[in-house]
């Protein structure tokens, strides 16, 4: 997900634009640039491939003094991450920065070439600049030109425009990708999110789907997709949204791993009444858990694995049938949906394009729609019937850690609430599970103390090219998540499998080199997992076992390393066992020297299909 910032200021803005872009680095990017109006209102750009420091070097040699400008960090979708493809894209009349994808850019590009326009990049974004330029060439004002151009665009986007000679005008637009307007004193701002605007203002309005906005120093005029002027609420964003300092940690990911006891506690406090020993949902759902026929869980990436854990919880604790799907497959499968079904969408950012599209599919097919999100002002949160927030705070590292465990905390709470409402859990069952959930922060603290052993283990993992993760039951999604984390940030090839599937193919990979990481708390199916470990050991495999004291005593299989976690009820084990696999991936990546917080080719929030 790229980053956008725009400033209509009172002093030179180039430095402020770069500082804001630094706050958006967590989204992932491979080039950056900005444009300002210089003497005489002339559009002037500075762009660079790679990290923002390259842009800063360029600006030190070729400074910009304009008091109005736009900036961008780009994650390549169309065209390589070169300076020529970096944003802003511009003509002599207009410059534009863009998040998202213009799906019909080829058609528009052919049309504009036929009209005599010349293109300098491989991007879909340049089509937007050329299209607006064409409208202005025909005599339209900047605002009319943008309004007309938006009607020609197909796809998901957030856009910010700067115009030659217009030293008191920015125009922004959103369709599918978020964009916020910030109110200052005698100055105004556009940004991808509140984090970008944090140094300048805490007064923010979020554009809604299809909105476009005309921004001047005097304020902002927002139009909806029909071009009618509308009002959007200006909210005061809490200081917590701006806490993006790394503190004493080497990386944001390390900080966020260690924040988990606190943020899990915050999240659970929102759902548990520990005194009464019951679940108290913070909102009244628009549906009745007891009468639901099916739960459909839809998510992407790490959030999908949270949903997969939740499938085990809802089916065991509430006897509620669950279907889970990857969001990018869900709506194209055109699944039949029951009349009295609940669709639950899980997303950290609340802006994931595929997940949002699935939500709209379910709403169109009469489903109750709920969302588990970390950003309460996001598109998914606004469009859901009911929102169950996670309280993880801003997560800067691209590889999700605390957002994942907070998602699990919410989903576990919902599963217990559903089980009680459906009569499958009694009062004593609920009290036991609430007590177990309340113990989670302390259990995670104990697990974090295993870090020195994890570091030693990471030295072994950093030497190999392939790793296999195994788990059964609700540990299977944690095996999948562990493999994803390792390959995301260390670039080591890793695969997660259900342990019972080992002999159906993956066992062919076992040798004396490849580590096999087994997630196996002592539970009702522990002995089954031990049988799979014995199959690995018989073939000389190097087993790394994550278990508890009972599992370590009962395993009776030689291991390269056994990491013993605290004892805990099996229902909450997935949440705690997620932590050591996060630490293992992190320390392996550090040893390998990769960019832990911003791994190559990845973005924090995927707002395009």
TORNU-928196 format. One record per residue (C-alpha): x, y, z. Coordinates in Angstrom, 2 decimals. Layout:
X  Y  Z .
...
% end
This chain:
0.00  0.00  0.00 .
1.57  3.27  -1.11 .
1.60  6.49  0.91 .
0.19  9.93  0.04 .
0.74  13.33  1.64 .
-0.33  16.78  0.43 .
0.20  20.16  2.09 .
-1.20  23.61  1.36 .
1.16  25.45  3.69 .
2.56  28.79  4.77 .
6.24  27.92  4.55 .
8.37  25.63  2.34 .
6.81  22.17  2.48 .
9.44  19.81  1.03 .
10.91  18.91  4.42 .
7.45  18.39  5.92 .
6.45  16.18  2.99 .
9.50  13.96  3.48 .
8.90  13.73  7.25 .
5.30  12.66  6.63 .
6.43  10.07  4.10 .
8.79  8.63  6.71 .
5.76  7.99  8.91 .
4.24  6.03  6.02 .
7.30  3.83  5.40 .
5.61  1.00  7.30 .
3.26  0.54  4.33 .
6.14  -0.69  2.17 .
7.57  1.10  -0.87 .
10.31  0.95  -3.47 .
10.53  4.56  -4.70 .
9.51  8.01  -3.53 .
9.00  11.52  -4.81 .
7.36  14.87  -4.35 .
6.23  17.88  -6.37 .
5.88  21.52  -5.38 .
5.04  24.79  -7.08 .
8.20  26.85  -7.39 .
8.71  30.47  -8.49 .
5.97  31.53  -10.86 .
3.78  28.57  -9.94 .
5.89  26.12  -11.97 .
5.39  22.41  -11.21 .
8.72  20.94  -10.12 .
9.43  17.34  -9.15 .
12.11  15.41  -7.30 .
11.96  11.62  -7.43 .
14.26  8.72  -6.52 .
14.13  4.95  -6.56 .
14.77  3.03  -3.38 .
14.50  4.38  0.14 .
13.59  7.89  1.23 .
17.20  8.67  2.06 .
17.86  8.69  -1.70 .
15.16  11.32  -2.14 .
16.64  13.34  0.71 .
20.06  13.26  -0.98 .
18.45  14.49  -4.18 .
16.68  17.32  -2.35 .
19.90  18.37  -0.62 .
21.47  18.87  -4.05 .
18.34  20.28  -5.70 .
16.20  21.91  -2.99 .
12.58  22.92  -3.39 .
11.12  26.04  -1.77 .
7.41  25.82  -2.67 .
4.75  26.27  0.02 .
2.33  23.78  -1.57 .
3.10  20.25  -2.65 .
2.35  16.53  -2.76 .
4.49  13.52  -1.89 .
4.36  9.76  -2.36 .
5.97  6.46  -1.46 .
5.32  3.92  -4.23 .
5.01  0.15  -4.15 .
5.39  -0.97  -7.76 .
2.34  -2.49  -9.45 .
2.72  -1.28  -13.05 .
6.32  -0.88  -14.17 .
9.60  -1.44  -12.36 .
10.58  0.63  -9.30 .
12.57  3.20  -11.30 .
12.75  6.98  -11.07 .
10.77  7.28  -14.30 .
7.94  5.26  -12.78 .
8.08  6.98  -9.38 .
5.31  9.38  -8.37 .
4.32  12.16  -8.76 .
3.49  11.85  -12.44 .
3.00  15.14  -14.19 .
2.24  17.12  -17.30 .
2.86  20.84  -17.68 .
-0.54  21.50  -16.05 .
-0.99  18.89  -13.32 .
0.87  16.46  -11.04 .
-0.73  13.47  -9.36 .
0.10  10.84  -6.74 .
-1.91  7.64  -6.59 .
-2.52  4.59  -4.41 .
-4.28  1.65  -6.03 .
-4.78  0.43  -9.57 .
-6.51  1.98  -12.57 .
-7.97  -1.10  -14.22 .
-8.90  0.53  -17.55 .
-5.63  2.40  -18.00 .
-4.77  0.66  -21.29 .
-8.01  1.78  -22.91 .
-7.54  5.34  -21.66 .
-3.89  5.39  -22.66 .
-4.69  4.37  -26.24 .
-7.35  7.07  -26.38 .
-4.96  9.74  -25.12 .
-2.13  8.68  -27.43 .
-4.54  8.97  -30.34 .
-5.30  12.51  -29.15 .
-1.60  13.40  -29.27 .
-0.48  12.82  -25.67 .
2.99  11.44  -25.00 .
3.71  9.06  -22.10 .
6.99  8.86  -20.20 .
6.38  5.94  -17.81 .
5.04  2.39  -17.67 .
2.53  3.18  -14.94 .
-1.24  3.25  -14.87 .
-1.01  6.45  -12.81 .
0.33  8.61  -15.60 .
-2.95  8.03  -17.45 .
-4.73  9.97  -14.68 .
-2.44  12.97  -15.05 .
-2.78  12.93  -18.84 .
-6.56  12.54  -18.65 .
-6.96  15.54  -16.34 .
-4.52  17.50  -18.52 .
-6.67  16.70  -21.55 .
-9.79  18.02  -19.82 .
-7.98  21.24  -18.83 .
-6.64  21.59  -22.37 .
-10.26  21.65  -23.49 .
-10.96  24.60  -21.18 .
-12.14  22.98  -17.93 .
-11.14  24.31  -14.50 .
-9.00  22.02  -12.33 .
-11.99  20.93  -10.23 .
-14.20  20.29  -13.25 .
-11.38  18.43  -14.98 .
-10.86  16.12  -12.00 .
-14.61  15.52  -11.62 .
-14.87  14.58  -15.29 .
-11.76  12.39  -15.20 .
-12.95  10.46  -12.13 .
-16.02  9.35  -14.04 .
-13.76  7.72  -16.62 .
-11.66  5.73  -14.16 .
-12.27  2.09  -13.25 .
-10.49  0.55  -10.29 .
-9.48  1.27  -6.72 .
-7.59  4.45  -5.96 .
-6.76  7.39  -3.77 .
-5.50  10.44  -5.66 .
-4.01  13.83  -4.82 .
-3.58  16.52  -7.49 .
-1.40  19.64  -7.67 .
-1.89  22.19  -10.46 .
0.50  24.55  -12.18 .
-0.12  28.17  -11.19 .
-2.64  27.21  -8.45 .
-0.80  28.02  -5.23 .
-3.88  27.60  -3.04 .
-5.38  24.37  -4.38 .
-5.06  20.64  -3.88 .
-7.69  18.13  -4.97 .
-8.03  14.64  -3.52 .
-10.27  11.68  -4.36 .
-10.88  8.18  -3.07 .
-12.47  5.06  -4.41 .
-11.44  1.88  -2.63 .
-8.26  3.30  -1.02 .
-8.36  5.52  2.07 .
-7.69  9.26  2.07 .
-8.02  11.74  4.94 .
-8.22  15.53  5.10 .
-6.46  17.37  7.91 .
-7.44  20.80  9.25 .
-4.70  23.19  10.40 .
-4.51  26.93  11.11 .
-4.15  28.66  7.78 .
-2.98  25.43  6.20 .
-4.55  22.15  5.15 .
-3.43  18.59  4.52 .
-4.22  15.38  2.64 .
-2.89  12.02  3.79 .
-3.29  8.27  3.42 .
-4.06  8.01  7.13 .
-3.90  9.89  10.42 .
-0.30  8.76  11.02 .
0.85  10.81  8.02 .
-0.96  13.88  9.36 .
0.13  13.47  12.98 .
2.89  16.15  13.02 .
0.52  18.75  11.60 .
-2.96  18.27  13.05 .
-5.22  16.04  15.11 .
-8.40  17.23  13.35 .
-9.20  14.83  10.53 .
-12.08  13.98  8.20 .
-12.10  10.67  6.35 .
-13.36  10.72  2.78 .
-16.06  8.16  2.12 .
-16.29  5.89  -0.90 .
-16.52  7.94  -4.11 .
-15.76  11.29  -2.42 .
-13.49  13.95  -3.87 .
-12.35  17.11  -2.13 .
-11.16  20.61  -3.05 .
-8.62  21.79  -0.48 .
-7.45  25.38  0.04 .
-5.89  27.19  2.99 .
-9.37  28.30  3.99 .
-10.68  24.71  4.35 .
-12.09  21.86  2.32 .
-15.18  21.33  0.19 .
-16.09  17.65  -0.12 .
-18.17  16.25  -2.97 .
-19.71  12.79  -3.20 .
-19.59  10.61  -6.29 .
-22.54  12.53  -7.81 .
-20.52  15.78  -7.35 .
-22.97  17.06  -4.71 .
-21.37  18.96  -1.85 .
-21.52  16.91  1.38 .
-20.36  17.19  4.97 .
-18.09  14.59  6.55 .
-17.48  14.70  10.30 .
-14.23  16.18  11.53 .
-12.91  13.99  14.32 .
-10.15  14.55  16.85 .
-7.68  11.70  16.50 .
-6.30  10.42  19.79 .
-2.62  10.69  20.54 .
-2.42  6.87  20.63 .
-2.77  6.83  16.85 .
0.54  8.68  16.64 .
2.67  6.41  18.82 .
5.00  5.15  16.13 .
8.35  5.53  17.89 .
10.59  2.44  17.94 .
11.64  3.17  21.50 .
14.62  1.11  22.62 .
14.00  -1.66  20.12 .
16.07  -2.26  17.02 .
12.99  -2.73  14.85 .
9.29  -1.94  15.05 .
8.58  -5.65  14.74 .
10.57  -6.37  17.91 .
8.71  -3.61  19.75 .
5.36  -4.92  18.56 .
6.16  -8.50  19.59 .
6.96  -7.26  23.09 .
3.86  -5.03  23.25 .
1.61  -8.08  23.01 .
0.96  -8.64  26.73 .
-0.24  -5.04  27.04 .
-2.34  -4.85  23.88 .
-3.88  -8.30  24.37 .
-4.86  -7.15  27.85 .
-6.39  -3.96  26.45 .
-8.34  -5.91  23.88 .
-9.62  -8.51  26.33 .
-10.65  -5.78  28.78 .
-13.03  -4.65  26.07 .
-14.76  -8.06  25.99 .
-14.35  -9.76  29.37 .
-15.99  -9.11  32.69 .
-13.41  -10.86  34.83 .
-15.30  -10.11  38.04 .
-18.47  -11.82  36.82 .
-16.58  -14.40  34.79 .
-18.50  -13.73  31.59 .
-18.23  -12.23  28.13 .
-19.70  -8.75  27.80 .
-19.64  -7.72  24.15 .
-19.04  -3.97  23.75 .
-21.81  -3.67  21.16 .
-25.18  -5.33  20.74 .
-24.95  -7.45  17.60 .
-27.59  -6.98  14.94 .
-27.99  -10.77  14.91 .
-28.73  -13.55  17.37 .
-25.91  -16.07  17.82 .
-28.45  -18.74  18.79 .
-30.36  -18.60  15.52 .
-27.45  -18.49  13.07 .
-27.26  -21.33  10.58 .
-23.69  -20.72  9.48 .
-20.71  -18.45  10.02 .
-18.63  -17.43  6.99 .
-15.18  -16.05  7.86 .
-13.35  -14.13  5.14 .
-9.82  -12.69  5.38 .
-6.39  -12.52  3.74 .
-2.88  -13.49  4.81 .
-2.24  -13.57  8.54 .
-5.84  -12.52  9.23 .
-6.96  -15.62  7.33 .
-4.96  -17.78  9.72 .
-6.63  -16.01  12.66 .
-9.95  -16.91  11.06 .
-8.82  -20.50  10.62 .
-8.10  -20.76  14.35 .
-11.51  -19.23  14.98 .
-13.14  -21.98  12.90 .
-11.94  -24.53  15.44 .
-13.18  -22.35  18.32 .
-16.64  -21.62  16.93 .
-17.28  -25.21  15.90 .
-16.06  -26.70  19.19 .
-17.36  -24.13  21.65 .
-20.56  -23.04  19.92 .
-21.36  -25.95  17.55 .
-21.73  -23.29  14.86 .
-20.84  -24.50  11.35 .
-18.07  -22.39  9.90 .
-16.87  -21.88  6.37 .
-13.65  -19.94  5.94 .
-12.30  -18.56  2.72 .
-9.43  -16.51  1.40 .
-11.00  -13.21  0.43 .
-9.48  -13.17  -3.06 .
-11.28  -16.45  -3.85 .
-14.50  -15.96  -1.92 .
-16.68  -13.77  -4.12 .
-15.41  -15.23  -7.38 .
-16.56  -18.63  -6.14 .
-20.03  -17.10  -5.84 .
-20.80  -19.23  -2.76 .
-24.43  -19.82  -1.87 .
-25.15  -18.14  1.44 .
-27.85  -19.22  3.93 .
-30.70  -16.88  4.69 .
-29.75  -16.59  8.35 .
-25.97  -16.51  8.07 .
-23.30  -14.28  9.56 .
-20.31  -13.16  7.51 .
-17.32  -12.16  9.64 .
-14.48  -10.18  8.04 .
-11.07  -10.00  9.69 .
-8.59  -7.29  8.72 .
-5.88  -5.34  10.49 .
-6.15  -2.19  8.37 .
-9.81  -2.48  7.46 .
-8.87  -1.45  3.92 .
-7.88  -4.78  2.35 .
-9.41  -4.63  -1.13 .
-10.33  -8.32  -1.50 .
-11.82  -8.48  1.99 .
-13.85  -5.32  1.40 .
-15.16  -6.72  -1.88 .
-16.21  -9.91  -0.07 .
-18.03  -7.84  2.52 .
-20.01  -6.06  -0.18 .
-20.84  -9.40  -1.81 .
-22.25  -10.69  1.49 .
-24.27  -7.54  2.13 .
-25.74  -7.83  -1.35 .
-26.75  -11.42  -0.55 .
-28.56  -10.64  2.68 .
-25.98  -11.74  5.23 .
-25.50  -10.21  8.64 .
-22.07  -8.58  8.38 .
-19.57  -8.20  11.23 .
-15.94  -7.11  11.21 .
-12.90  -7.62  13.42 .
-10.61  -4.67  12.62 .
-7.86  -2.62  14.22 .
-8.80  0.69  12.56 .
-12.31  1.78  13.60 .
-12.47  4.51  10.95 .
-11.59  2.13  8.09 .
-13.78  1.24  5.13 .
-14.56  -2.27  6.40 .
-15.49  -0.91  9.83 .
-17.77  1.72  8.32 .
-19.55  -0.71  6.01 .
-20.06  -3.58  8.48 .
-23.29  -3.89  10.45 .
-21.34  -4.41  13.68 .
-17.65  -3.93  14.49 .
-15.65  -5.88  17.06 .
-12.49  -3.77  17.42 .
-9.03  -4.99  18.22 .
-7.03  -2.56  20.33 .
-3.54  -3.35  19.10 .
-2.66  0.27  18.30 .
-0.67  1.19  15.18 .
1.30  -1.75  13.82 .
4.24  -0.48  11.79 .
6.10  -3.68  10.92 .
4.76  -5.14  7.68 .
4.73  -8.67  9.12 .
1.79  -8.70  11.51 .
2.40  -9.70  15.13 .
0.35  -7.90  17.77 .
-2.55  -7.32  15.36 .
-2.72  -11.10  14.81 .
-2.81  -12.00  18.50 .
-5.37  -9.28  19.22 .
-7.52  -10.67  16.41 .
-7.30  -14.07  18.08 .
-8.25  -12.54  21.43 .
-11.38  -11.00  19.93 .
-12.33  -14.14  18.00 .
-11.91  -16.32  21.11 .
-14.17  -13.96  23.06 .
-16.79  -14.08  20.32 .
-16.64  -17.88  20.17 .
-17.28  -18.12  23.92 .
-20.16  -15.62  23.64 .
-21.63  -17.68  20.79 .
-21.22  -20.92  22.72 .
-23.03  -19.48  25.72 .
-25.83  -18.01  23.59 .
-26.32  -21.29  21.72 .
-26.49  -23.29  24.94 .
-23.42  -25.39  24.26 .
-21.46  -23.77  27.10 .
-22.83  -23.55  30.61 .
-22.12  -20.88  33.19 .
-19.19  -22.82  34.62 .
-17.74  -23.39  31.14 .
-17.90  -19.68  30.42 .
-16.24  -18.79  33.71 .
-13.42  -21.26  33.07 .
-12.77  -19.92  29.59 .
-12.99  -16.28  30.67 .
-10.48  -17.00  33.41 .
-8.20  -18.66  30.86 .
-8.48  -15.67  28.52 .
-7.72  -13.34  31.41 .
-4.50  -15.26  32.03 .
-3.26  -14.66  28.48 .
-1.18  -11.48  29.08 .
0.76  -13.20  31.86 .
1.31  -16.31  29.74 .
2.66  -14.19  26.89 .
5.03  -12.43  29.31 .
6.40  -15.82  30.38 .
6.73  -16.88  26.75 .
8.68  -13.73  25.84 .
11.24  -14.74  28.46 .
12.17  -17.64  26.17 .
13.73  -15.16  23.75 .
17.40  -16.04  24.51 .
16.69  -19.67  23.57 .
14.84  -18.53  20.45 .
17.88  -16.44  19.43 .
20.13  -19.52  19.72 .
17.66  -21.51  17.66 .
17.51  -18.78  15.03 .
21.24  -19.24  14.42 .
20.47  -22.77  13.23 .
17.49  -21.74  11.11 .
19.50  -18.98  9.41 .
21.80  -21.64  7.93 .
19.13  -23.53  5.98 .
17.16  -22.95  2.79 .
13.93  -24.77  3.65 .
11.85  -25.28  6.79 .
8.75  -27.40  7.44 .
6.16  -26.45  10.08 .
3.68  -29.02  11.42 .
0.65  -28.76  13.69 .
-2.65  -30.52  14.39 .
-6.04  -29.08  15.25 .
-5.90  -25.42  16.18 .
-2.09  -25.63  16.11 .
-2.23  -26.22  12.36 .
-3.02  -22.54  11.57 .
-0.13  -21.52  13.84 .
2.14  -23.76  11.77 .
0.88  -21.96  8.67 .
1.44  -18.59  10.33 .
4.93  -19.57  11.48 .
5.90  -20.54  7.96 .
4.44  -17.32  6.57 .
6.33  -15.18  9.09 .
9.64  -16.87  8.32 .
9.39  -16.50  4.57 .
7.98  -12.97  4.78 .
10.96  -11.45  6.55 .
13.90  -13.87  6.22 .
13.13  -15.03  2.64 .
13.76  -18.64  3.68 .
11.36  -21.02  1.95 .
8.97  -22.44  4.55 .
5.75  -24.44  4.38 .
3.15  -25.24  6.98 .
1.19  -28.51  6.96 .
-1.38  -30.32  9.02 .
0.77  -32.94  10.75 .
-1.52  -35.76  9.64 .
-0.80  -34.82  6.02 .
2.91  -35.52  6.43 .
2.74  -38.99  4.93 .
0.60  -37.77  2.04 .
3.51  -36.03  0.34 .
5.66  -33.71  2.49 .
7.50  -36.63  4.10 .
9.42  -36.94  0.84 .
11.24  -33.73  1.77 .
12.57  -35.01  5.10 .
16.36  -35.29  5.30 .
19.10  -34.62  7.82 .
19.34  -30.93  6.83 .
15.83  -29.45  6.75 .
14.44  -28.47  10.17 .
10.91  -29.62  11.02 .
9.24  -27.27  13.49 .
6.37  -28.90  15.37 .
3.72  -26.89  17.23 .
2.33  -29.36  19.79 .
0.88  -28.35  23.14 .
-0.16  -31.33  25.25 .
-3.82  -31.76  24.27 .
-6.28  -34.46  23.21 .
-4.43  -35.08  19.93 .
-0.87  -34.75  21.21 .
-0.15  -38.47  20.80 .
-1.18  -38.27  17.15 .
1.37  -35.48  16.63 .
4.04  -37.57  18.39 .
3.41  -40.33  15.85 .
4.13  -37.87  13.05 .
7.30  -36.74  14.84 .
8.44  -40.34  15.04 .
8.03  -40.61  11.27 .
10.33  -37.61  10.89 .
12.87  -38.94  13.39 .
12.98  -42.31  11.65 .
14.21  -40.54  8.53 .
16.89  -38.54  10.27 .
14.89  -35.33  10.42 .
15.88  -32.43  12.68 .
12.89  -31.76  14.94 .
12.31  -28.52  16.79 .
9.42  -28.95  19.21 .
7.32  -26.19  20.74 .
5.32  -27.74  23.58 .
4.63  -27.46  27.32 .
6.05  -29.35  30.31 .
3.68  -32.31  29.88 .
4.40  -32.50  26.17 .
8.15  -32.35  26.73 .
7.92  -35.23  29.21 .
5.70  -37.35  27.00 .
7.23  -36.75  23.56 .
9.88  -39.55  23.73 .
11.28  -38.43  20.36 .
14.83  -37.06  19.86 .
14.79  -33.37  18.99 .
17.31  -30.77  17.91 .
15.63  -28.40  20.38 .
12.57  -28.50  22.62 .
11.16  -25.11  23.61 .
8.93  -25.50  26.67 .
6.11  -22.96  26.97 .
3.97  -22.46  30.09 .
1.16  -24.92  30.74 .
-2.25  -23.57  29.74 .
-5.73  -24.70  28.71 .
-5.72  -26.04  25.16 .
-8.37  -23.55  24.03 .
-6.05  -20.56  24.35 .
-2.82  -22.27  23.22 .
-2.91  -20.94  19.63 .
-2.66  -17.38  20.85 .
0.37  -18.02  23.06 .
2.15  -20.34  20.61 .
1.98  -17.62  17.97 .
4.54  -15.62  19.97 .
7.60  -17.91  19.77 .
7.14  -18.48  16.04 .
7.07  -14.68  15.63 .
10.30  -14.37  17.64 .
11.95  -17.16  15.66 .
11.15  -15.48  12.35 .
12.29  -12.11  13.66 .
15.66  -13.24  15.00 .
16.36  -15.37  11.94 .
15.74  -12.37  9.71 .
17.97  -10.14  11.86 .
20.78  -12.67  11.61 .
20.36  -12.78  7.84 .
20.47  -9.00  7.56 .
17.13  -8.50  5.82 .
14.92  -5.42  6.12 .
12.76  -6.76  8.93 .
10.17  -3.97  9.11 .
9.86  -3.46  5.37 .
10.54  -6.79  3.65 .
10.95  -6.74  -0.08 .
7.88  -6.81  -2.34 .
5.45  -6.58  0.60 .
3.05  -3.85  1.71 .
1.34  -3.43  5.05 .
-2.16  -3.17  3.64 .
-3.08  -4.53  0.21 .
-5.67  -2.14  -1.21 .
-5.62  -3.59  -4.74 .
-6.66  -7.00  -6.02 .
% end
